[in-house]
Amino acid sequence: MPKKILIFLSIALFLYLFDWFLNSDDENMIYVSDNDIDFLVSTWNDQMQRPPNEEELKTIIENFIQNEVLYREALKLNLDRGDIIVKRRLVQKLGFLKQEEGVKIPNDKELKEYFNENKVEFRIPKRLSFNHIFFSKESRSLEEVRQYLVNKNIKSDPFLLGRNFSDKTIRQIQRDFGDKFAASLDQLTTLKNDLIIESIYGWHIVNVSNIENSYLPEFNSIRDKLLDTYLLVKKDEVLKKYTEELIKSYDVSLSKKYSFE
């Protein structure tokens, strides 16, 4: 009986060592394929705007092998575990993979339907060009500003953002001058001079030199932009749906301290 057990254990040990030998060979074998080298050369070309010479190609391949060896050793040491950067990168890669799998290029009919459903997003905003003379609220009264229209010798105040503004949208004007100033210019339909307008900083005497009203561009003129936007939206929808379905297969629990129920 002991002899049979010994034989059995010997066979088991032999199979284990044989399997370890095969797996060890696989883990320590690195094959640099034509596709790998083509990708490395292509990346070099994009960065350097020329193909690598023989010495440079040798260095590129050596660096690839070094990185592959260090990568495999890092995995053996479980250095990928608990690393937030690695986790984010893996999440990104899975997201990109699922987005590419789930979205197809739309035809013109589908793209026009998307355009018609989202016209507001593709309107070209109103733009204005103007110059101004500034009077600070801290040291000037409205009456003094009005006097400037009669007496140009009255000294104005410096304005950090400058005096001339070209092709600015209402949103940009709102950001730089505040809501009240932007609303006053948004109401204009014709060119105006010597407008006294209040901003978050003070008073401005404004001369409007150009107004380009908002308009909806033709489909063909923004087709490429439409396509890019359509694909981004659809990819986000695909990833959101995939993630929501995946979460259902997990038993998720939250610390009672941060429970929102």
Protein Blocks (a to p, Z undefined) as FASTA:
>chain_A
ZZmmmmmmmmmmmmmmmmmmmmmmmmmpccddfklmmmmmmmmmmmnopacdfklmmmmm
mmmmmmmmmmmmmmmnopmgopaklmmmmmmmmmmmmmmmmpccddfklmmmmmmmmmmm
mpccdddddddddddfklpcfklmmmmmmmmmbccdddfkbjbdghiafklmmmmnojkl
mmmmmmpcbdcehiacddfkbccddddfbdcddddddfklmmmmmmmmmmmmmmmmmmmm
mmmmmmmmpccdddfklccZZ
